[in-house]
Amino acid sequence: MQIIPFYGCHLLLVTSGGIDPHTHLAMEFMGTETIDDFFSGQAAALAGGTTMHIDFVIPVNGSLIAGLESYEEKAKKSCMDYGFHMAITKFDDSVSRDMEIMVKEKGWYFCSRSSMDSFKYCFSIYI
């Protein structure tokens, strides 16, 4: 935080923007889709002081890679920094192969924390 003199005001506090670590923009679920896409949800977040979010990628027909490609397309409307979490909705040989490809070729990593598995990605910032 920094204190800056500003046009006769005693002080103006300038702080860094917030990070929302759990979002579901343009998420399809049971034949519906969340109301906010990457542009409208991010524009609202920016208006409130949030400058980055981490969105959940949902696999497409069980495929992690198809899910990532779908969300990369959705994120082309982006107007702020973002990252992705991968939702693992099932586990079988095809998901295991997708995870291996995503680690080796796409820079994702797999971690286990408190007996809860998550598959996360340090995504390059798109602005």
N, C-alpha and C positions, 0 to 999 in steps of 0.2 A: 504494500500500500504506500502511496506517496501523497503528500500534502502539497497542493499547488495554489498559489495566490491567483485569483481569477476575477477581474473586473469589479473590484470593490468588495467582493465577498471575502469573508474571513478565511474560509478554506473550502477546498473542493477535494473530496476523496476520490482517487482513481484506483480502482482495484482490477485485478485480472478477471477475465470472464469465467463463468462456471463451466463444469463438465458434467453432462448427464450420462451416467454409465449404463443406462438401461432404457433403451427406446425401441419402439416397434413401428417404424415409418413404412408405409406402403406394404404392410404385412397382410398376406392373404390367410384367411382362417375360416374353415367351414362355409365356403362359398361367399364370404364377404371380404372386404379389404378395409384396413384402418383408414379413417377419413383423411389423415395428413400424409402427403407424400414427402419426398426428401426436400422439395422446395418449400411447401407451405409449413411443414413442421419445423424446419430449420429457421425460416423467417420469423415465426412466432417465438422460437427459442432465443434468437438474436435480440428481438425486441425486449425480452425479459432479462438479458444479460448472460445467457448461456452461449458460449462460443465454440463448443465442441460436444459431440454426443457419440455414444457407442451403440450401434444398432445390432439387433439380432438377425442373423441370416438363417432363414428356414430352408432346409433341403427341398429340392423339387423332385417329386416322385422318389424320395429316398436318396437322391444323389447330392452329396455335399458340393461337388464341383458345379453341377447345374444350378444349385442354390446360390453359390457365390457369383456365377455369371449373371444370374437374374438380378441380384442385388447391386452388382457393379453397374448394370444397365439402369436400374432405378436411381442410383446415386448420381447419374450424370446431370440431374437437376439440382445438385447440391449448391448451396450458397455459403457453407461454413465447413469447418474441419469436422471429420468424422472418423470412426473406426468401426470394426465389426467384431462381434462374437458369433461363433457358429453354434447353432442349436443341434445337438445330436439327438434325434427323435427315435432312432432305432440303432441297433448295432449288429452287423453281420459282415460277411467277407467283403461285400462291395463297399461298405462304409470304411472298413479297415483299409482297403486299397485306395479309396478316395483320400483318406487321412494321410497315407504314405505319399501320394502324389502331391497333396497340398503342402506337406512339410518340405519335400525335396524340391518341388518346382515353383511353388508359389509363396514360400516364406512364412507359412503358418507354423504354429507350434502347439503342442499338446501338453497340458499340465494337469496335475492332480492336486487338489487342495482340500483338506479336511474331508477326505473320502468322497468328495464330489468332483467328478471329472468335468472338465470344460475344455473346449477347443477354441483357442483364441488366435487372433491375428493382429500383428502390429501393422496397421494399414498405412500406407503412404498418404500424406495429406493432399487432398484435392481442392484447390481453390483457384 
